[in-house]
Amino acid sequence: MKNKVNLDGLERESTHKARMPKEKLESALKQLESISKEDYEKVMALVNVCKPFRSVLHKTPDDYGMTNWEDVFFQSIDGVAIEGWYIPAKGGESDKLIIFNHALPMCRAGFQGHLGEPFSNYDNVEIDFVIQMKHLTDAGYNVLAYDLRNHGKSGASNNGVSGIGQLEWRDCVGVKKYVDAHPRLSKMKVGLYSQCMGGNSQYEAIKRYPEVFENVKCMVSPLVVSMRAIYRAFSELQGVDQYLDLVDFELLKSGGWLMDEMTPHSAAPSVKMPVLMIQVKEDAWTKNPEDGQKTFDLLGSKDKELFWIEDTSRRFKDGYNYFGRNPKLVLDFFDKYMK
C-alpha cells in the first residue's frame, strides 16, 4: 500500500507492507520451541549486534598535531543531539569539506578493541579514524566528523537500538542541514566519507532527501553491507545458521528492523554522485564478494569505482584501517572530483 506524506512541505511516497510474513513467523516460533539454551544464547548475541555498546573517544585530533579544531553540536532532523569535531585543513581553512561518519559499534575516533573487554569481545584491534582525518587535513580538506545516534557521545534513540541506516539516515540529513545553514561551511565544496552503517545511512538519506545532497561532489563508501549477509556469515561461524527466521523474530521483538530491511540495496539506485566503494573481498564477517558487488551494481552513479582489499579476511583490522595505512586511493578520488 502506498500513500503520500508531507515532510518539510515536500510530498514524498511512503510504502507500507507486512514486517514479517506469516510463514516466516510460524517458522520462527517452531525454531524457538526446539532450540537449545546454548544455541538460543548465540541467536541473542547476534540480535544484540543491533543494540551496541558505546565506543569511546580514545583519540582526538590533538594526538596527531591537528590544530584549531573544535567540538560541534547540532541536531538530527528528528531532534536527536549529535556531537562531532570540526577540523580545518592544515595551514588554514580551505574551501573543501569532507563529512566523515563511522561504522557500528564505533564512533568518530574509531574502535578501541585493544583496550580489552567489552570492546575486545568484538575484535581485539584498534581502528584509528583520526589518522584518516589527518591524511585529509594534510591534503587540504576540512573535516566534519560526527557520532551517529546511540554511538560515541551523541544522543540516544529507540532504546539504544540501531537500524543500521533505518534510523541513522536522519543524522546524515541533520549534519548536511547544519553545514548548509553554517555561514562558512555552506560555501565549501562537500564530499562524503560514509562507511558501513554510516554508508547505509547515507544512501537512505539520499533516497529520502535527494535535494539536500544535490550539491555533494562525491562519496567514498567503504564496507557498506546488508545485514542478511552479516547474519548469514556470523550464524555459520556460530553453527546456528538454521535459525535465521528466529533471528528476525527476535530483532522484531527488540524493537528493531528485520535483516532484509537493514540493507543498502534498496536505496543504492538513488545514489547518483560519483562513488568509490571499498570492500574486503574475502571478508569472514559477511558474504563477499557477492554482497558488496550487488550493492555496487545497484548504485545509480554513472561514475563509480569498486576497490577490493585482498589477501585478508579481517574486516575490522584491515578493512576499516585501510585508508589510514594507504591514503593515496581515497585522496586521489577526492582530488579528482573536488579540486
C-alpha positions as CSV (number, residue, x, y, z in Angstrom):
1,M,0.0,0.0,0.0
2,K,1.4,3.4,-1.0
3,N,0.4,6.8,0.3
4,K,1.7,10.3,0.2
5,V,3.2,12.0,3.3
6,N,4.2,15.6,3.6
7,L,7.6,16.5,5.2
8,D,9.1,19.9,5.2
9,G,6.5,21.0,2.7
10,L,7.6,18.3,0.2
11,E,5.5,15.4,-0.9
12,R,7.1,12.0,-0.6
13,E,5.9,8.5,-1.2
14,S,5.7,6.0,1.6
15,T,5.3,2.2,1.2
16,H,3.8,0.1,3.9
17,K,4.0,-3.7,3.9
18,A,3.9,-6.6,6.4
19,R,7.1,-6.7,8.5
20,M,7.4,-10.5,8.9
21,P,5.3,-12.8,6.6
22,K,3.1,-15.3,8.3
23,E,5.1,-18.3,7.1
24,K,8.4,-16.9,8.5
25,L,6.7,-16.1,11.8
26,E,5.4,-19.6,12.1
27,S,8.9,-20.9,11.2
28,A,10.5,-18.7,13.9
29,L,8.1,-19.9,16.5
30,K,8.8,-23.6,15.7
31,Q,12.5,-22.8,15.9
32,L,12.0,-21.2,19.3
33,E,10.3,-24.3,20.6
34,S,13.1,-26.6,19.5
35,I,16.3,-24.6,20.0
36,S,18.7,-25.4,22.8
37,K,19.6,-22.9,25.5
38,E,23.1,-22.7,24.2
39,D,22.1,-22.0,20.7
40,Y,19.4,-19.5,21.8
41,E,22.1,-17.6,23.6
42,K,24.1,-17.5,20.3
43,V,21.0,-16.2,18.5
44,M,20.5,-13.5,21.0
45,A,24.2,-12.5,20.7
46,L,23.5,-12.0,17.0
47,V,20.4,-9.9,17.7
48,N,22.3,-7.7,20.2
49,V,24.7,-6.7,17.4
50,C,21.9,-4.1,16.7
51,K,22.0,-2.8,20.3
52,P,25.7,-2.0,20.5
53,F,27.8,-0.7,23.4
54,R,29.2,2.8,23.0
55,S,32.7,3.2,21.8
56,V,34.8,5.9,23.5
57,L,36.8,8.8,22.0
58,H,40.2,7.1,22.7
59,K,41.9,9.6,20.4
60,T,41.3,13.2,19.4
61,P,42.8,15.4,16.7
62,D,45.5,16.5,19.2
63,D,47.0,13.1,19.0
64,Y,48.2,13.9,15.5
65,G,49.0,17.5,16.0
66,M,45.9,18.9,14.2
67,T,45.2,22.4,15.5
68,N,42.3,24.8,15.7
69,W,39.8,22.1,15.8
70,E,36.6,22.4,17.8
71,D,33.7,20.4,19.2
72,V,30.5,20.9,17.3
73,F,26.9,20.2,18.3
74,F,23.8,20.1,16.2
75,Q,20.6,18.0,15.8
76,S,19.4,15.2,13.6
77,I,16.2,16.1,11.7
78,D,14.2,14.3,14.4
79,G,15.8,16.2,17.3
80,V,18.5,13.7,18.5
81,A,21.6,15.6,19.8
82,I,24.6,14.9,17.6
83,E,28.2,15.7,18.6
84,G,31.3,15.9,16.4
85,W,34.6,17.6,15.6
86,Y,35.3,20.3,13.0
87,I,38.9,20.1,11.9
88,P,40.2,22.7,9.5
89,A,42.8,21.9,6.8
90,K,46.4,22.1,7.7
91,G,47.7,25.6,7.3
92,G,44.2,27.1,7.5
93,E,40.6,26.5,6.5
94,S,40.2,25.6,2.8
95,D,37.1,25.6,0.5
96,K,36.7,21.8,0.6
97,L,34.8,19.9,3.3
98,I,34.6,16.1,4.0
99,I,31.7,15.0,6.1
100,F,33.0,11.8,7.9
101,N,31.0,9.2,9.7
102,H,31.6,5.7,11.1
103,A,30.5,2.1,11.5
104,L,28.8,0.2,14.2
105,P,29.8,-0.2,17.1
106,M,32.4,2.6,16.6
107,C,32.5,6.3,17.0
108,R,34.2,9.2,15.2
109,A,37.6,8.2,16.7
110,G,37.3,4.6,15.6
111,F,37.3,1.5,17.8
112,Q,39.2,0.5,20.9
113,G,39.3,-3.3,20.9
114,H,42.9,-3.0,22.0
115,L,41.7,-1.7,25.4
116,G,40.2,-5.0,26.4
117,E,36.6,-6.1,27.3
118,P,33.9,-5.5,26.4
119,F,35.4,-4.0,23.3
120,S,37.8,-6.8,22.6
121,N,34.9,-9.3,22.5
122,Y,34.1,-7.8,19.1
123,D,37.7,-7.8,17.9
124,N,40.8,-7.1,19.9
125,V,42.2,-4.5,17.4
126,E,42.4,-0.7,17.3
127,I,40.7,1.1,14.4
128,D,42.0,4.6,14.0
129,F,39.8,7.1,12.2
130,V,41.7,10.1,13.5
131,I,44.8,9.3,11.4
132,Q,42.5,9.2,8.4
133,M,41.3,12.7,9.3
134,K,45.0,13.7,9.5
135,H,45.5,12.5,5.9
136,L,42.5,14.5,4.8
137,T,43.6,17.7,6.6
138,D,47.2,17.4,5.4
139,A,45.8,17.1,1.8
140,G,43.9,20.4,2.2
141,Y,40.5,19.2,3.3
142,N,38.5,20.5,6.2
143,V,36.8,17.6,8.1
144,L,33.5,17.4,9.9
145,A,33.4,14.1,11.8
146,Y,30.4,13.1,13.9
147,D,29.0,10.3,16.1
148,L,25.8,8.7,14.9
149,R,22.9,8.3,17.4
150,N,23.4,5.7,20.1
151,H,27.2,5.9,19.4
152,G,30.1,7.9,20.9
153,K,28.8,11.0,22.6
154,S,25.7,11.6,20.5
155,G,22.2,11.2,21.9
156,A,20.1,8.1,22.3
157,S,17.0,7.0,20.5
158,N,14.8,3.9,20.2
159,N,16.0,2.4,23.4
160,G,19.5,2.1,22.1
161,V,18.5,0.0,19.0
162,S,20.4,0.6,15.8
163,G,18.6,0.4,12.5
164,I,21.9,0.0,10.5
165,G,20.7,3.0,8.5
166,Q,17.0,2.9,9.0
167,L,17.2,5.4,11.9
168,E,20.6,6.9,11.3
169,W,19.8,8.4,7.9
170,R,18.1,11.2,10.0
171,D,21.6,12.1,11.4
172,C,23.1,12.3,7.9
173,V,20.4,14.7,6.9
174,G,20.9,16.7,10.1
175,V,24.6,17.1,9.6
176,K,24.1,18.3,6.0
177,K,21.5,20.8,7.0
178,Y,23.8,22.0,9.7
179,V,26.5,22.5,7.0
180,D,24.1,24.2,4.7
181,A,23.0,26.7,7.4
182,H,26.5,27.5,8.5
183,P,28.0,30.8,7.5
184,R,31.3,29.4,6.3
185,L,30.8,25.7,5.8
186,S,27.8,26.3,3.4
187,K,30.2,28.0,1.0
188,M,32.5,24.9,0.7
189,K,32.6,22.1,-1.8
190,V,31.3,19.0,0.0
191,G,32.4,15.3,-0.2
192,L,31.3,12.4,1.9
193,Y,33.2,9.6,3.7
194,S,30.4,7.3,4.7
195,Q,31.3,3.8,5.9
196,C,29.4,0.6,6.8
197,M,26.4,1.6,8.9
198,G,27.2,5.2,8.1
199,G,27.2,4.4,4.4
200,N,23.9,2.5,4.6
201,S,22.5,5.6,6.4
202,Q,23.9,8.0,3.8
203,Y,22.3,6.0,0.9
204,E,19.0,6.1,2.8
205,A,19.3,9.8,3.4
206,I,20.0,10.5,-0.3
207,K,16.9,8.4,-1.2
208,R,14.6,10.2,1.2
209,Y,16.1,13.8,0.8
210,P,17.8,13.9,-2.6
211,E,17.5,17.7,-2.7
212,V,19.7,18.1,0.4
213,F,22.6,16.2,-1.3
214,E,22.3,17.6,-4.8
215,N,25.4,19.7,-4.4
216,V,27.6,16.9,-3.0
217,K,30.6,16.3,-5.3
218,C,31.3,12.7,-4.5
219,M,31.3,9.9,-1.8
220,V,33.8,7.4,-0.6
221,S,31.8,4.4,0.6
222,P,33.8,1.8,2.5
223,L,32.3,-1.5,3.7
224,V,28.6,-0.9,3.3
225,V,26.8,-4.2,4.0
226,S,23.5,-6.0,4.1
227,M,22.6,-7.3,7.5
228,R,21.4,-10.6,6.0
229,A,24.9,-11.1,4.7
230,I,26.3,-10.3,8.1
231,Y,23.9,-12.7,9.8
232,R,24.4,-15.5,7.3
233,A,28.2,-15.3,7.9
234,F,28.0,-14.9,11.7
235,S,25.4,-17.6,12.1
236,E,27.5,-20.1,10.1
237,L,30.5,-19.2,12.2
238,Q,28.4,-19.9,15.4
239,G,26.8,-23.0,14.0
240,V,23.2,-21.6,14.2
241,D,22.5,-20.7,10.5
242,Q,19.3,-22.8,10.6
243,Y,17.8,-20.2,13.0
244,L,17.7,-17.1,10.8
245,D,14.0,-16.8,11.0
246,L,14.3,-16.8,14.7
247,V,16.9,-14.1,14.5
248,D,14.5,-12.0,12.5
249,F,11.7,-12.7,15.1
250,E,14.0,-11.6,18.0
251,L,15.1,-8.5,16.1
252,L,11.4,-7.6,15.7
253,K,10.7,-8.2,19.4
254,S,13.7,-6.0,20.3
255,G,12.1,-3.0,18.6
256,G,14.5,-3.1,15.7
257,W,14.4,-3.9,12.0
258,L,14.4,-7.2,10.1
259,M,17.6,-8.2,8.5
260,D,16.3,-7.6,4.9
261,E,15.2,-4.1,6.0
262,M,18.7,-3.2,7.0
263,T,20.4,-3.2,3.6
264,P,21.9,-0.6,1.3
265,H,20.4,-2.4,-1.7
266,S,17.0,-0.6,-1.7
267,A,18.5,2.9,-1.6
268,A,21.6,2.4,-3.8
269,P,19.8,3.2,-7.1
270,S,19.1,6.7,-5.7
271,V,22.8,7.5,-5.2
272,K,23.8,9.3,-8.4
273,M,27.0,11.1,-7.4
274,P,30.5,9.7,-8.1
275,V,31.2,6.8,-5.7
276,L,34.4,5.0,-4.6
277,M,33.3,1.8,-2.9
278,I,35.9,-0.2,-0.8
279,Q,35.3,-3.8,0.3
280,V,37.2,-6.7,1.8
281,K,36.9,-9.3,-0.9
282,E,37.2,-12.4,1.4
283,D,35.5,-10.8,4.4
284,A,34.9,-13.5,7.0
285,W,32.1,-11.5,8.6
286,T,29.9,-11.0,5.6
287,K,29.1,-12.6,2.2
288,N,31.6,-11.0,-0.1
289,P,32.2,-10.6,-2.9
290,E,28.5,-11.2,-3.7
291,D,27.0,-8.7,-1.3
292,G,29.4,-5.8,-2.0
293,Q,29.2,-6.5,-5.7
294,K,25.4,-6.4,-5.7
295,T,25.4,-3.0,-3.8
296,F,27.9,-1.6,-6.3
297,D,25.9,-2.8,-9.3
298,L,22.8,-1.2,-7.9
299,L,24.3,2.2,-7.4
300,G,22.7,4.8,-9.7
301,S,26.1,6.6,-10.2
302,K,27.5,6.9,-13.7
303,D,31.0,7.4,-12.3
304,K,31.7,4.6,-9.8
305,E,34.7,2.5,-8.8
306,L,34.9,-0.7,-6.7
307,F,38.2,-1.4,-4.9
308,W,38.7,-4.9,-3.4
309,I,41.0,-5.2,-0.4
310,E,42.6,-8.6,-0.9
311,D,44.9,-11.1,0.9
312,T,42.9,-10.7,4.2
313,S,39.6,-11.8,5.7
314,R,39.6,-9.3,8.6
315,R,37.0,-6.6,8.3
316,F,38.0,-4.7,11.4
317,K,41.8,-4.9,11.3
318,D,42.3,-4.5,7.6
319,G,39.1,-3.1,6.2
320,Y,38.4,-0.1,8.4
321,N,42.1,0.7,8.7
322,Y,42.8,0.6,5.0
323,F,42.6,4.3,4.4
324,G,44.8,5.0,7.4
325,R,47.5,2.8,6.0
326,N,47.0,3.5,2.3
327,P,45.8,7.1,1.9
328,K,46.5,7.5,-1.8
329,L,43.4,5.7,-3.2
330,V,41.0,7.9,-1.2
331,L,42.8,11.1,-1.6
332,D,43.2,10.7,-5.4
333,F,39.4,10.1,-5.6
334,F,38.5,13.2,-3.7
335,D,41.1,15.2,-5.6
336,K,39.6,14.1,-8.9
337,Y,36.1,15.4,-8.0
338,M,36.7,18.2,-5.6
339,K,39.6,20.2,-7.0
